[in-house]
Amino acid sequence: MPLSKSGYAIMFIVLGMLFISVNDMIIKRFSGEYPLHQMVFLRSGIALFFTLILLQLEGGWRILKTDQPGLHAVRAVMVFASNMTFFAALAVLPLSDATALFFIAPIMITVLSIPILGERVGPRRWGAVIVGFCGTLIMVRTQSEARDDISIWIYLLPILAALFYATMQVLTRKLAKTRASAMAFYIQITFVLLCGISGLIVGSGQFIDSVEHPSLVFLLRAWIIPSTNDMSYFVLIGVLATGVGYCLSQAYRSAPAATIAPFEYVLLPMSIVWGWIIFGDWPGLPVWFGGAIIIAAGLYVIWREHKVASQN
């Protein structure tokens, strides 16, 4: 029995979340050996190659022309900042903790849509926003108290990553006419440029002796030549990065956002499974409880936005 358009869209979004979960797992796996900006540089360089192929298939170089270069630049920088802060957190936090905190992003999108897009948010969605932030506070406070070896500031990194991601998504709405491959190109070239600059500034490891925290070490470690085996993983995450952009764009082109967005939450159980299998981490009760509150609030916001849109 053939899948409907919604069925295909759901298949693409779940596949995209699987790619993200594997990417995050590999980044965390190598966080104790390579500097973050080197891994992202290699990943994005490889992804850029495949993105250029997609670009040619969607219309060639002409689709890169835009009358909003500043907005595209800000959007790309937001994606860069979101990735770097989230991956910095992965050097210390379990995958499940970081992912659960990151899911405050849909709620932040609702808040940011007011000043950036001029949208109106009613009391019900404001209530869901407050509930979602309460779930975040529960996770941060209880986990920071239970793990006194982890600074509370580390728990704030995935939340900061969510804020950057939410800003990027809101800007995406303002750039809806741009082709997916063009948006992906702008993002990957920004990653390559900024990580390359970071490598030139700190890539020799001259600042590593002045820091001890794992997240800072992850950022300031010297670049090294990857082994053949490790390079195969970097090629893999480059391919995955290309796949994520394609799957997500295909999903949201094939069905309404309200149908697709809830399935992004499959990333959390995937992250829990990878964390347990690869790193031996199993989330405690605060993560389950706080994560459930965040997800419930996020799902309500998505549902409510769909209902309000259908009434207008």
SULFEN-V7558 format. One record per helix or strand. SS is the DSSP state (a for helix, b for strand). FROM is the first residue (numbers start at 1). TO is the last residue. Records with the same first field share a line. If there is no record, write none. Layout:
# SULFEN-V7558
SS = FROM-TO + FROM-TO
This chain:
# SULFEN-V7558
a = 5-29 + 36-57 + 61-64 + 69-90 + 95-102 + 105-117 + 123-146 + 152-174 + 180-202 + 208-210 + 214-220 + 228-254 + 257-279 + 285-311
